[in-house]
Amino acid sequence: MAFLPEADIRIDEALVSRILRTGAPSLAHHTPVASGEGFDAVIYRIGPEHAIRLPRRAYASGIIETEQRWLPLLSEGVDTATPVALIAGQASADFPRPWSIVPWIEGETVASVPPASRDHLAAPLAHFVGSFQRAAPASAPENSYRGGPLAHRDHSVRERLASGRIAQADQLLEIWEQALRAPQWTGLSLWLHGDLHPNNLICRTAEDGEMDLAGVIDFGDLTAGDPATDVATAWLTLEPAAREEFFNGFEPCYDVDGPLLERAQGWALLMASAMITEAGDNPVLTAVAEHTFSQLLSEERGLF
């Protein structure tokens, strides 16, 4: 079984049904169906068009509140579907934490699709990143793990690379050190998804057989800062030809220069190293990490 932090509250169908009866009575006639459990939240599908997202750990209560506050605003002008709260549930006698009724986004995670089959996702993914990354206010949620200088994460990454659990660690360390040498971001603090890897992307295959980006989920790391944090998805998600298409179709509010791309590679390595060393034997995240490492290692150093 893949590793998950231990939940501190038991969430089951009976509990979800009670929450619906008191907090969302118009949906209470549906039988909740468990559809996913992540590090922080549990998802139950509610009928054909809705889902409920509930924090499984006390820490995640703040994540749900952040999504409830900011996603309605940030999803305006963004074509890709996001889990905007349709009902922002509050703590009650039934459940002592906030919860959200969100739209059900039909499809499958991009992580479940072979990387070689993701080419058609490059353009819509570029459009999402470019449209989501707007100037953020000072009140944007803080996140000590995303958006800031890579140097703040140097110790953690070096420790992971020295753990013996990551192949070709010496070569990856060179990539990491190149990212550290890149000039820091000095532009506006921009909105960031913060965890834009393929298990947080939903795709759907159209009748003509082409795959499209149906949605972006799990905004638990939502914050603001260096846009390279989300540009890292080019290596986390795509292969070389699709990555080139991603950048050709990318229209951000800043220059995509060498330093930014070097930092983005650093962010991709940082996230992938965490997946390998901190996600236990989760086969999905392990595959994402191994794909990312292969993409980083296959590119010529000093490319930018």
BAFI-3210 file (N, C-alpha, C; in Angstrom, 3 decimals, decimal comma, padded with zeros to 6 digits):
// residues 304
n [1|2|3|4|5|6|7|8|9|10|11|12|13|14|15|16|17|18|19|20|21|22|23|24|25|26|27|28|29|30|31|32|33|34|35|36|37|38|39|40|41|42|43|44|45|46|47|48|49|50|51|52|53|54|55|56|57|58|59|60|61|62|63|64|65|66|67|68|69|70|71|72|73|74|75|76|77|78|79|80|81|82|83|84|85|86|87|88|89|90|91|92|93|94|95|96|97|98|99|100|101|102|103|104|105|106|107|108|109|110|111|112|113|114|115|116|117|118|119|120|121|122|123|124|125|126|127|128|129|130|131|132|133|134|135|136|137|138|139|140|141|142|143|144|145|146|147|148|149|150|151|152|153|154|155|156|157|158|159|160|161|162|163|164|165|166|167|168|169|170|171|172|173|174|175|176|177|178|179|180|181|182|183|184|185|186|187|188|189|190|191|192|193|194|195|196|197|198|199|200|201|202|203|204|205|206|207|208|209|210|211|212|213|214|215|216|217|218|219|220|221|222|223|224|225|226|227|228|229|230|231|232|233|234|235|236|237|238|239|240|241|242|243|244|245|246|247|248|249|250|251|252|253|254|255|256|257|258|259|260|261|262|263|264|265|266|267|268|269|270|271|272|273|274|275|276|277|278|279|280|281|282|283|284|285|286|287|288|289|290|291|292|293|294|295|296|297|298|299|300|301|302|303|304]
n.u [000,844|000,490|002,255|000,709|000,292|-000,847|-004,319|-006,209|-008,818|-011,707|-013,143|-015,959|-018,526|-020,943|-020,488|-020,107|-022,637|-024,172|-023,115|-023,952|-026,740|-027,226|-025,655|-025,690|-028,359|-029,694|-028,250|-028,323|-029,678|-028,068|-025,874|-022,825|-019,693|-016,585|-013,710|-011,061|-008,053|-005,807|-002,694|-003,663|-006,446|-009,722|-011,734|-015,060|-017,322|-020,302|-023,163|-023,653|-022,384|-020,991|-018,633|-017,287|-014,943|-012,852|-010,886|-008,495|-006,667|-005,795|-004,106|-004,786|-007,088|-006,672|-005,866|-008,214|-009,752|-008,230|-008,519|-011,288|-011,483|-009,859|-009,922|-012,381|-011,984|-009,507|-010,007|-011,447|-011,472|-009,837|-009,632|-009,489|-010,969|-011,414|-011,418|-013,491|-015,162|-018,500|-020,245|-019,292|-018,546|-018,737|-017,160|-018,875|-021,210|-021,389|-019,027|-015,887|-014,453|-013,716|-015,251|-015,767|-018,117|-017,575|-017,239|-017,523|-014,893|-014,737|-012,753|-009,352|-006,372|-003,464|-001,145|-001,720|-001,527|000,622|003,743|004,557|002,197|001,164|001,341|-000,633|-001,431|000,256|-000,177|-002,717|-001,904|000,162|-001,373|-002,979|-001,054|000,000|-002,259|-003,065|-001,022|-000,887|-000,344|-000,039|-001,686|-000,464|-001,699|-001,844|-001,770|000,820|003,614|005,965|007,258|007,018|007,569|009,512|013,033|015,253|017,455|016,597|015,744|017,899|019,379|017,566|017,252|019,867|020,232|018,344|019,370|021,677|020,807|020,899|018,771|018,154|018,856|021,741|022,501|024,675|024,843|022,368|022,733|024,472|022,731|020,993|022,749|023,356|020,859|020,718|022,671|021,532|020,226|018,075|014,469|013,183|010,982|007,444|005,446|003,873|000,751|000,590|-000,017|001,468|001,944|002,189|002,090|001,733|-000,162|-001,972|-003,319|-006,037|-007,153|-008,924|-010,147|-011,141|-013,818|-012,575|-010,265|-008,190|-006,385|-007,233|-006,735|-008,603|-008,965|-007,540|-006,457|-006,399|-005,333|-003,856|-001,306|-001,379|-000,065|002,072|004,737|007,878|007,532|008,768|008,321|005,876|006,349|007,981|006,448|006,809|008,902|008,140|005,857|005,903|007,373|010,338|009,528|006,907|007,410|008,781|006,684|005,046|006,506|006,565|003,920|003,443|002,448|003,323|003,347|005,893|009,431|010,567|013,365|016,839|017,756|015,260|014,319|016,324|015,929|013,380|013,924|015,306|013,206|011,622|013,314|013,511|010,831|010,486|012,446|011,439|009,120|010,196|011,578|009,878|007,309|006,922|006,112|004,567|003,371|002,529|003,504|006,189|006,664|006,199|008,323|010,568|010,240|010,614|013,282|014,554|013,966|015,264|017,927|018,389|018,733|020,966|023,481|023,703|022,057|020,428]
n.v [-001,194|002,242|004,884|006,994|009,838|009,290|009,421|011,606|011,550|009,647|009,116|008,203|006,639|006,864|009,065|011,112|011,128|012,097|014,675|015,759|015,713|017,713|019,874|020,110|019,651|019,394|017,587|015,309|012,993|011,437|008,627|008,621|008,064|006,729|008,171|008,904|009,368|011,477|012,943|014,928|015,252|013,776|012,493|012,207|011,099|012,689|011,960|012,555|014,974|016,257|016,524|015,897|017,399|016,721|017,452|015,191|015,347|017,461|019,552|020,039|021,542|024,274|024,309|023,681|025,917|027,920|027,260|027,632|030,375|031,611|030,294|030,772|033,428|033,252|031,488|032,825|033,826|031,766|029,068|026,329|023,785|023,979|022,961|024,706|025,808|025,053|024,871|026,049|024,428|024,567|023,958|021,731|020,039|017,578|017,303|018,387|020,270|022,447|021,900|021,118|021,301|020,509|020,889|017,874|016,694|015,171|012,492|011,291|011,006|012,707|011,485|008,818|008,301|007,293|009,005|009,452|009,771|012,237|014,519|016,246|017,684|019,755|022,406|023,288|023,093|024,940|027,216|027,256|027,693|030,173|031,831|031,623|032,589|035,435|038,748|038,730|039,641|041,125|039,711|037,098|033,543|032,286|030,100|027,957|026,065|026,368|028,485|030,288|031,241|028,838|028,182|028,013|025,449|023,865|022,191|020,079|018,934|018,124|016,247|014,305|013,496|012,313|010,097|007,557|006,486|007,480|007,192|008,023|010,251|011,996|013,333|014,574|016,254|018,115|019,426|020,527|022,279|024,008|025,227|026,534|028,450|030,164|033,439|034,874|035,180|038,351|039,695|040,584|039,081|036,215|034,458|031,009|027,591|025,637|022,893|021,469|018,861|015,778|014,141|015,830|016,843|016,621|014,737|014,248|012,211|013,092|012,586|012,458|011,256|012,769|014,010|016,117|018,778|018,504|019,456|021,044|020,124|019,976|022,350|022,736|023,670|026,271|029,448|032,353|033,728|032,903|032,294|030,126|027,910|026,699|026,462|024,340|022,121|021,492|019,688|017,819|016,736|016,498|015,346|015,830|016,958|017,787|019,490|021,537|022,499|023,389|025,624|027,158|027,849|029,320|032,105|034,063|036,642|037,568|037,414|034,470|033,381|032,209|031,978|031,691|029,262|027,533|027,668|026,572|023,943|023,248|023,347|021,274|019,086|019,253|018,700|016,123|014,666|014,751|013,236|010,676|010,107|010,675|009,783|007,144|003,944|004,718|004,059|005,674|008,308|007,673|006,917|009,384|010,858|009,429|009,762|012,533|012,835|011,513|013,220|015,577|014,711|014,070|016,376|018,713|020,175|023,620|024,457|026,673]
n.w [000,000|-000,782|000,801|003,172|005,243|008,558|009,060|011,177|011,698|011,148|008,103|006,434|004,378|005,808|007,495|005,587|004,419|006,570|006,793|004,351|004,659|006,535|005,698|002,917|001,747|-000,715|-002,124|-000,699|-001,350|-002,866|-002,945|-001,370|-002,941|-002,502|-003,879|-003,871|-001,964|-000,567|000,614|002,256|002,010|001,565|-001,034|-002,035|-004,449|-005,390|-006,678|-010,264|-010,902|-008,874|-006,108|-002,839|-000,761|001,863|004,733|005,937|007,862|010,635|009,934|007,301|007,296|007,007|004,360|002,955|003,639|002,433|-000,295|-000,524|-000,137|-002,138|-004,689|-006,185|-007,081|-008,434|-010,477|-012,332|-015,671|-016,397|-018,480|-018,025|-016,049|-012,506|-009,022|-007,750|-004,860|-004,580|-002,550|000,477|003,068|006,636|009,846|012,053|014,268|013,089|011,642|012,464|010,941|008,108|004,874|001,394|-001,273|-004,544|-008,159|-010,042|-011,911|-014,820|-016,043|-016,300|-014,315|-015,464|-014,791|-015,036|-017,666|-020,282|-020,630|-023,297|-024,600|-024,074|-025,623|-026,735|-024,592|-024,121|-025,170|-023,954|-021,278|-021,143|-021,629|-019,345|-017,271|-018,074|-017,921|-015,292|-013,709|-012,318|-011,019|-007,526|-004,455|-001,354|000,603|-000,189|000,340|002,438|001,899|002,927|001,477|-001,259|-004,084|-003,127|-002,768|-004,155|-002,659|-000,057|000,159|-000,121|001,668|002,150|-000,423|-001,058|000,937|000,233|-002,264|-001,406|-000,162|-001,260|-002,542|-004,975|-008,319|-010,322|-008,862|-008,615|-011,089|-011,083|-008,934|-010,032|-011,772|-009,910|-008,570|-010,637|-010,922|-008,461|-008,830|-010,626|-011,212|-008,726|-008,615|-009,170|-009,869|-009,886|-007,333|-008,190|-008,667|-007,838|-008,553|-007,244|-006,965|-009,418|-010,787|-012,764|-011,468|-010,444|-012,522|-014,743|-017,457|-020,568|-023,158|-026,329|-028,780|-031,225|-030,620|-029,653|-026,865|-024,131|-021,753|-019,014|-016,446|-013,511|-010,365|-006,721|-005,028|-002,768|-002,177|-002,897|-003,506|-003,698|-005,707|-007,129|-010,530|-011,731|-010,204|-011,001|-013,724|-013,780|-014,358|-017,002|-017,155|-015,279|-016,388|-019,241|-022,392|-024,546|-027,210|-026,720|-024,609|-025,891|-027,452|-025,415|-024,427|-026,739|-026,974|-024,770|-023,002|-020,885|-018,272|-018,115|-018,925|-020,401|-019,655|-019,611|-016,820|-015,482|-016,544|-015,692|-012,926|-012,898|-013,668|-011,383|-009,515|-010,506|-010,024|-007,247|-006,445|-007,536|-006,179|-003,620|-003,963|-004,398|-002,006|000,120|-000,283|000,242|-000,965|-003,112|-006,194|-008,312|-007,836|-007,714|-010,362|-011,626|-010,566|-011,535|-014,278|-014,412|-013,558|-015,677|-017,806|-017,063|-016,983|-019,596|-021,007|-022,378|-020,439|-019,560|-021,520|-021,641]
ca.u [000,000|001,261|002,345|-000,032|000,315|-002,009|-005,452|-006,570|-010,267|-012,217|-014,144|-016,563|-019,772|-021,968|-020,184|-020,374|-024,097|-024,665|-022,719|-024,816|-028,116|-027,332|-024,919|-025,997|-029,531|-030,107|-027,445|-028,333|-030,287|-027,030|-025,000|-021,421|-018,805|-015,187|-013,027|-009,649|-007,533|-004,460|-001,984|-004,365|-007,903|-010,470|-012,738|-016,188|-018,172|-021,692|-023,951|-022,877|-021,782|-020,376|-017,789|-017,046|-013,523|-012,798|-009,543|-008,317|-005,743|-006,085|-003,299|-005,412|-008,224|-006,258|-005,834|-009,592|-010,163|-007,525|-009,186|-012,608|-011,360|-009,156|-010,164|-013,406|-011,385|-008,402|-010,498|-012,038|-010,597|-009,054|-010,522|-009,407|-011,800|-010,755|-012,399|-014,039|-016,190|-019,881|-020,736|-018,153|-019,027|-017,992|-017,135|-020,180|-021,248|-021,185|-017,637|-015,313|-013,531|-014,363|-015,313|-016,263|-018,741|-016,895|-017,666|-016,806|-014,207|-014,679|-011,524|-008,364|-005,187|-002,433|-000,136|-002,097|-001,338|002,053|004,284|004,628|000,855|000,692|001,725|-001,731|-001,669|001,248|-000,758|-003,631|-001,176|000,825|-002,402|-003,366|-000,006|000,098|-003,429|-003,211|000,047|-001,117|000,214|-000,769|-001,635|000,335|-002,489|-001,823|-001,320|002,243|003,954|007,411|007,798|006,843|007,575|010,608|014,356|015,640|018,467|015,930|015,491|019,157|019,732|016,658|017,524|021,158|020,016|017,641|020,268|022,699|020,145|021,095|017,506|017,961|019,902|022,440|022,394|025,753|024,461|021,243|023,275|024,996|021,570|020,535|023,683|023,159|019,641|021,049|023,493|020,714|019,733|016,767|013,345|013,044|009,776|006,258|005,047|002,766|-000,022|001,118|-000,684|002,413|002,195|001,614|002,601|000,673|-001,234|-002,924|-003,895|-007,067|-007,279|-010,073|-009,955|-012,302|-014,295|-011,619|-009,098|-007,194|-006,464|-007,262|-006,634|-009,966|-008,998|-006,400|-007,023|-005,557|-004,648|-003,438|-000,061|-001,600|000,731|002,578|006,186|008,644|006,751|009,484|007,741|004,879|006,942|008,592|005,591|007,320|009,739|007,386|004,713|006,023|008,589|010,993|008,764|005,779|007,958|009,034|005,377|004,622|007,146|006,159|002,556|003,406|002,375|003,258|003,513|007,300|010,325|011,013|014,785|017,640|017,686|013,960|014,246|017,219|015,238|012,267|014,497|015,560|011,934|011,220|014,161|013,109|009,564|010,670|013,223|010,522|008,239|010,923|012,044|008,889|005,993|006,904|006,124|003,483|003,868|002,208|004,465|007,505|006,758|006,341|009,684|011,530|010,097|011,213|014,737|015,019|013,865|016,329|019,237|018,537|018,963|022,341|023,696|024,028|021,183|019,783]
ca.v [000,000|003,468|005,616|008,226|010,197|008,737|010,331|011,755|011,481|008,600|009,614|007,089|006,968|007,277|010,436|012,009|011,228|012,994|016,040|016,193|015,932|018,980|020,952|020,205|018,762|019,153|016,471|014,241|011,763|010,655|007,786|009,016|007,011|007,084|008,260|009,227|009,800|011,989|013,230|015,888|015,280|012,634|012,900|011,319|011,585|012,873|012,026|012,648|016,275|016,884|015,765|016,576|017,352|016,849|017,259|013,980|015,714|018,806|020,498|020,318|022,460|025,537|024,131|023,786|027,312|028,689|026,993|028,260|031,828|032,157|029,683|031,447|034,598|032,893|030,707|033,729|034,033|030,555|028,164|024,974|023,590|023,845|022,564|025,850|025,373|025,456|025,033|026,119|023,916|024,964|022,979|021,554|018,878|016,375|017,222|019,572|020,959|022,897|020,948|021,794|020,649|021,024|020,189|016,652|016,863|013,846|012,199|010,501|011,799|012,649|010,534|007,464|008,244|007,233|010,310|009,582|010,049|013,495|015,662|017,185|018,462|020,824|023,728|023,724|023,250|026,243|028,252|027,332|028,335|031,575|032,604|031,558|033,347|036,872|039,402|038,370|040,664|040,790|038,805|035,734|032,590|031,994|028,686|027,876|025,005|026,665|029,863|031,096|030,918|027,433|028,015|027,653|024,007|023,224|021,097|018,951|018,285|017,425|015,087|013,293|012,977|011,510|009,005|006,274|006,033|008,128|006,852|009,132|011,394|012,956|014,159|015,406|017,295|019,159|020,195|021,293|023,369|024,990|025,981|027,413|029,563|031,054|034,613|034,706|035,935|039,690|040,305|040,555|037,798|035,745|033,331|029,698|026,380|025,169|021,443|021,217|017,616|015,125|013,523|016,897|017,262|015,693|014,788|013,559|011,928|013,489|011,584|012,328|010,554|013,677|014,222|017,525|019,029|018,712|020,170|021,079|019,892|020,015|023,626|022,797|024,427|027,589|030,507|033,307|033,834|032,686|031,491|028,901|026,805|026,011|026,142|023,021|021,076|021,132|018,496|016,846|016,192|016,373|014,874|016,962|017,631|018,465|020,589|022,635|023,072|024,104|026,932|027,926|028,337|029,917|033,569|034,569|038,079|037,781|036,825|033,099|033,440|031,110|031,809|031,156|027,854|026,792|027,537|025,638|022,607|022,999|023,040|019,934|018,140|019,319|017,989|014,709|014,047|014,575|012,112|009,423|009,843|010,960|009,234|005,710|003,100|005,155|003,796|006,783|009,390|007,156|007,006|010,800|011,261|008,814|010,462|013,859|012,682|011,158|014,413|016,495|014,148|013,933|017,672|019,168|021,229|024,908|024,607|027,984]
ca.w [000,000|-000,843|002,054|003,441|006,662|009,251|009,244|012,582|011,803|010,254|007,161|005,699|003,680|006,766|007,916|004,466|004,290|007,623|006,433|003,254|005,136|007,258|005,061|001,487|001,647|-002,105|-002,645|000,293|-001,872|-003,538|-002,125|-001,579|-003,449|-002,283|-005,168|-003,749|-000,670|-000,706|001,846|003,107|001,884|001,032|-002,014|-002,331|-005,529|-004,970|-007,899|-011,502|-011,184|-007,712|-005,186|-001,572|-000,386|003,315|005,274|006,737|008,938|011,142|009,160|006,008|007,426|006,419|002,911|002,471|003,785|001,399|-001,571|-000,502|-000,228|-003,290|-005,994|-007,003|-007,713|-009,324|-011,611|-013,324|-016,808|-016,647|-019,216|-017,479|-014,859|-011,213|-008,004|-007,011|-003,917|-004,843|-001,181|001,393|004,343|007,824|010,935|012,712|015,151|012,271|011,194|013,119|010,040|006,877|003,759|000,192|-002,423|-005,740|-009,376|-010,403|-013,193|-015,438|-016,757|-015,586|-014,034|-016,497|-014,322|-015,455|-019,114|-020,594|-021,034|-024,755|-025,117|-023,489|-026,464|-026,951|-023,370|-023,993|-025,418|-022,892|-020,022|-021,256|-021,498|-017,933|-016,479|-018,464|-017,497|-013,829|-013,064|-012,303|-009,834|-006,317|-003,404|-000,170|001,448|-000,729|001,365|002,498|001,795|003,114|000,624|-002,669|-004,539|-002,637|-003,308|-004,080|-001,619|001,193|000,144|-000,509|002,576|001,942|-001,695|-000,942|001,805|-000,554|-003,279|-000,728|000,565|-001,914|-003,118|-006,269|-009,280|-010,986|-007,953|-008,858|-012,236|-010,660|-008,068|-010,923|-012,239|-008,761|-008,302|-011,705|-010,579|-007,345|-009,323|-011,448|-010,475|-008,099|-009,153|-008,576|-010,400|-009,044|-006,762|-009,021|-008,159|-008,189|-008,079|-006,240|-006,998|-010,737|-011,360|-013,549|-010,688|-010,140|-013,793|-015,232|-018,913|-021,137|-024,571|-027,123|-029,737|-032,332|-030,112|-029,098|-025,428|-023,738|-020,322|-018,531|-015,176|-012,598|-009,043|-005,529|-004,867|-001,371|-002,045|-003,495|-002,903|-004,693|-005,690|-008,352|-011,476|-012,096|-009,427|-011,826|-015,027|-013,589|-014,922|-018,328|-016,981|-014,500|-017,123|-020,687|-023,051|-025,232|-028,263|-026,089|-023,810|-026,833|-027,789|-024,205|-024,374|-027,919|-026,768|-023,448|-023,069|-019,511|-018,085|-017,803|-019,913|-020,137|-019,979|-019,115|-015,367|-015,062|-016,914|-014,802|-011,641|-013,097|-013,578|-009,968|-008,857|-010,927|-009,301|-005,840|-006,263|-007,840|-005,108|-002,492|-004,272|-004,242|-000,647|001,163|-000,605|000,461|-002,170|-003,994|-007,549|-009,210|-007,622|-008,095|-011,823|-011,963|-010,215|-012,442|-015,554|-014,270|-013,554|-017,024|-018,642|-016,668|-017,319|-021,043|-021,612|-022,331|-019,460|-020,162|-022,682|-021,640]
c.u [000,878|001,178|001,425|000,161|-000,965|-003,095|-005,779|-008,084|-010,767|-013,341|-014,668|-017,884|-020,842|-021,743|-020,503|-021,875|-024,689|-024,328|-023,635|-026,224|-028,258|-026,705|-025,199|-027,199|-029,977|-029,344|-027,544|-028,944|-029,268|-026,254|-023,553|-020,584|-017,358|-014,445|-011,563|-009,284|-006,087|-003,812|-002,853|-005,881|-008,444|-011,527|-013,799|-016,971|-019,615|-022,541|-023,062|-022,065|-021,000|-019,456|-017,694|-015,587|-013,424|-011,366|-009,477|-007,337|-006,050|-005,342|-004,023|-006,625|-007,894|-006,216|-007,228|-010,067|-009,496|-008,189|-010,544|-012,507|-010,871|-009,541|-011,287|-012,846|-010,360|-008,854|-011,192|-011,033|-009,697|-009,973|-010,569|-010,222|-010,938|-011,820|-012,853|-015,167|-017,557|-020,629|-019,511|-018,641|-018,130|-018,044|-018,488|-020,086|-021,016|-019,719|-016,930|-014,327|-014,299|-014,321|-015,925|-016,997|-018,163|-017,454|-016,861|-016,207|-013,983|-013,359|-010,624|-007,145|-004,173|-001,340|-000,449|-001,914|000,159|002,572|004,321|003,284|000,317|000,913|000,618|-002,040|-000,773|000,617|-001,742|-002,947|-000,440|-000,182|-002,840|-002,322|000,057|-001,057|-003,582|-002,205|-000,145|-000,526|-000,668|-000,664|-000,772|-000,381|-002,544|-001,285|000,176|002,466|005,472|008,059|007,737|007,008|008,742|011,938|014,686|016,654|017,849|015,690|016,762|019,486|018,866|016,989|018,849|021,019|019,323|018,574|021,358|022,121|020,409|019,852|017,261|019,136|020,473|022,373|023,477|025,407|023,304|021,714|023,857|023,863|021,053|021,453|023,626|021,937|019,917|021,844|022,689|020,256|018,326|015,717|013,229|011,804|008,640|006,021|003,779|002,051|000,541|000,182|000,167|002,751|001,701|002,263|001,441|-000,396|-002,263|-003,516|-004,879|-007,187|-008,483|-009,811|-011,244|-012,688|-013,325|-010,316|-008,029|-007,456|-006,439|-007,136|-008,021|-010,012|-007,676|-006,972|-005,968|-004,704|-004,178|-002,157|-000,167|-000,819|001,120|004,092|006,785|007,856|007,445|008,931|006,744|005,391|007,639|007,746|006,048|008,192|009,007|006,385|005,035|007,347|009,129|010,159|007,592|006,256|008,256|007,725|004,831|005,211|006,797|004,776|002,364|003,419|002,237|003,440|004,954|008,130|010,725|012,483|015,529|017,581|016,359|013,867|015,169|016,586|014,077|012,763|014,810|014,299|011,446|012,015|013,771|011,845|009,736|011,451|012,367|009,595|008,929|011,187|010,981|007,524|005,952|006,978|004,974|003,940|003,598|003,241|005,889|007,703|006,915|007,773|010,704|011,454|010,803|012,731|015,259|014,978|014,979|017,696|019,478|018,854|020,408|022,468|024,109|023,165|020,623|020,801]
c.v [001,242|004,217|006,825|008,564|009,697|009,795|010,424|011,835|010,466|009,160|008,426|007,547|007,477|008,714|011,426|012,196|012,157|014,441|016,584|016,518|017,290|020,153|021,154|019,318|018,492|018,000|015,232|012,944|010,897|009,810|008,182|007,818|007,472|007,091|008,642|009,680|010,219|012,228|014,029|015,757|013,973|013,187|011,812|011,932|011,604|013,037|012,229|013,925|016,890|015,929|016,560|016,346|017,667|016,635|016,033|014,195|017,149|019,859|020,946|021,234|023,806|025,486|024,307|025,236|028,201|028,504|027,685|029,770|032,290|031,566|030,346|032,660|034,199|032,097|031,574|033,979|032,864|029,523|026,769|024,868|023,422|023,515|023,732|025,364|025,947|025,650|024,996|025,710|024,316|023,855|022,940|020,364|017,589|016,178|018,500|020,367|021,484|021,823|021,673|020,834|021,302|020,326|018,908|016,856|015,487|013,673|011,306|011,376|011,633|011,669|009,106|007,247|008,183|008,590|010,516|009,926|011,399|014,720|016,701|018,034|019,678|022,203|024,136|023,884|024,589|027,375|028,386|028,085|029,830|032,416|032,636|032,462|034,852|037,462|039,119|039,485|040,202|039,802|037,378|034,778|032,318|030,482|028,569|026,845|025,329|028,173|030,717|030,724|029,433|027,185|027,627|026,144|023,202|022,027|019,864|018,195|017,524|016,166|013,963|012,654|012,096|010,277|007,623|005,727|006,590|007,813|008,113|010,417|012,437|013,898|015,080|016,527|018,434|020,051|021,085|022,495|024,428|025,853|026,953|028,632|030,567|032,254|034,375|035,557|037,263|040,412|040,281|039,152|037,340|034,564|032,023|028,600|025,741|023,700|020,883|019,997|016,818|014,406|014,556|017,512|016,194|015,855|013,969|013,366|012,231|012,395|011,398|011,670|011,452|013,916|015,716|017,606|019,389|019,517|020,132|021,021|020,109|021,273|023,819|023,564|025,812|028,662|031,485|033,380|033,650|031,804|030,208|027,691|026,010|025,685|024,783|021,901|020,655|019,889|017,421|016,083|015,770|015,760|015,998|017,684|018,403|019,635|021,798|023,304|023,880|025,510|027,790|028,529|029,090|031,440|034,141|036,081|038,427|037,134|035,414|033,019|032,252|030,923|031,235|029,672|027,008|026,617|026,546|024,197|022,253|022,650|021,643|018,871|018,092|018,496|016,490|014,010|013,828|013,393|010,777|009,103|009,994|010,350|007,720|004,943|003,458|005,005|004,934|007,892|008,943|007,260|008,457|011,256|010,692|009,438|011,809|013,777|012,381|012,363|015,399|016,004|014,082|015,254|018,108|020,297|022,525|025,212|026,029|029,112]
c.w [000,000|000,476|002,059|004,906|007,322|009,415|010,729|012,778|010,780|009,402|006,366|005,083|004,639|007,225|006,798|004,279|005,343|007,285|005,337|003,753|005,807|006,498|003,586|001,183|000,217|-002,736|-001,770|-000,223|-002,604|-002,528|-002,378|-002,018|-003,279|-003,617|-005,061|-002,353|-000,862|000,635|002,804|003,095|001,315|000,088|-002,125|-003,489|-005,048|-006,223|-009,119|-011,666|-010,032|-006,953|-003,900|-001,198|001,104|003,802|006,174|007,886|009,372|010,337|007,899|006,113|006,794|004,907|002,324|002,547|002,733|000,042|-001,621|-000,704|-001,597|-004,639|-006,797|-007,746|-008,769|-010,539|-012,661|-014,448|-017,128|-017,288|-018,609|-016,193|-013,613|-010,159|-007,128|-006,094|-004,311|-003,534|-000,276|002,777|005,496|008,882|011,644|013,658|014,368|011,899|011,651|012,271|008,828|005,806|002,571|-000,729|-003,663|-006,978|-009,550|-011,792|-013,793|-016,182|-015,932|-015,319|-015,166|-016,092|-014,753|-016,955|-019,412|-021,072|-022,545|-025,373|-024,662|-024,384|-026,606|-025,719|-023,278|-024,129|-024,322|-021,540|-020,006|-021,060|-020,046|-017,127|-016,788|-017,963|-015,976|-013,130|-013,251|-011,028|-008,622|-005,282|-002,229|000,734|000,912|000,324|001,285|002,451|001,872|002,205|-000,860|-002,910|-004,122|-003,272|-003,135|-002,971|-000,278|001,290|-000,135|000,371|002,313|000,664|-001,632|-000,090|001,041|-001,583|-002,666|-000,045|-000,020|-002,591|-004,518|-007,178|-009,919|-010,164|-008,222|-010,008|-011,870|-009,730|-008,899|-011,435|-011,118|-008,506|-009,408|-011,415|-009,440|-007,799|-010,140|-010,616|-009,927|-008,804|-008,414|-009,089|-009,400|-008,501|-007,483|-008,371|-008,705|-007,708|-006,991|-006,289|-008,325|-011,403|-011,970|-012,746|-010,235|-011,406|-014,257|-016,739|-019,350|-022,626|-025,326|-028,111|-030,896|-031,891|-029,522|-027,609|-025,123|-022,222|-019,799|-017,243|-014,447|-011,196|-007,952|-005,454|-003,425|-001,139|-002,659|-002,745|-003,999|-004,585|-007,066|-009,318|-011,910|-011,362|-010,260|-013,218|-014,960|-014,169|-016,309|-018,264|-016,180|-015,361|-018,549|-021,129|-023,947|-026,284|-027,674|-025,234|-024,702|-027,228|-026,615|-024,197|-025,593|-027,737|-025,466|-023,583|-021,660|-019,463|-017,726|-018,909|-019,481|-020,568|-019,365|-017,616|-014,882|-015,367|-016,052|-013,424|-011,762|-013,068|-012,128|-009,210|-009,242|-010,173|-007,824|-005,602|-006,492|-006,736|-003,867|-002,720|-004,007|-002,775|000,428|000,900|-000,485|-000,837|-003,106|-005,446|-008,515|-009,075|-007,947|-009,599|-012,275|-011,701|-011,196|-013,829|-015,503|-014,303|-014,957|-017,954|-018,329|-017,127|-018,815|-021,729|-021,377|-021,320|-020,151|-021,369|-022,776|-021,663]
res [m|a|f|l|p|e|a|d|i|r|i|d|e|a|l|v|s|r|i|l|r|t|g|a|p|s|l|a|h|h|t|p|v|a|s|g|e|g|f|d|a|v|i|y|r|i|g|p|e|h|a|i|r|l|p|r|r|a|y|a|s|g|i|i|e|t|e|q|r|w|l|p|l|l|s|e|g|v|d|t|a|t|p|v|a|l|i|a|g|q|a|s|a|d|f|p|r|p|w|s|i|v|p|w|i|e|g|e|t|v|a|s|v|p|p|a|s|r|d|h|l|a|a|p|l|a|h|f|v|g|s|f|q|r|a|a|p|a|s|a|p|e|n|s|y|r|g|g|p|l|a|h|r|d|h|s|v|r|e|r|l|a|s|g|r|i|a|q|a|d|q|l|l|e|i|w|e|q|a|l|r|a|p|q|w|t|g|l|s|l|w|l|h|g|d|l|h|p|n|n|l|i|c|r|t|a|e|d|g|e|m|d|l|a|g|v|i|d|f|g|d|l|t|a|g|d|p|a|t|d|v|a|t|a|w|l|t|l|e|p|a|a|r|e|e|f|f|n|g|f|e|p|c|y|d|v|d|g|p|l|l|e|r|a|q|g|w|a|l|l|m|a|s|a|m|i|t|e|a|g|d|n|p|v|l|t|a|v|a|e|h|t|f|s|q|l|l|s|e|e|r|g|l|f]
***
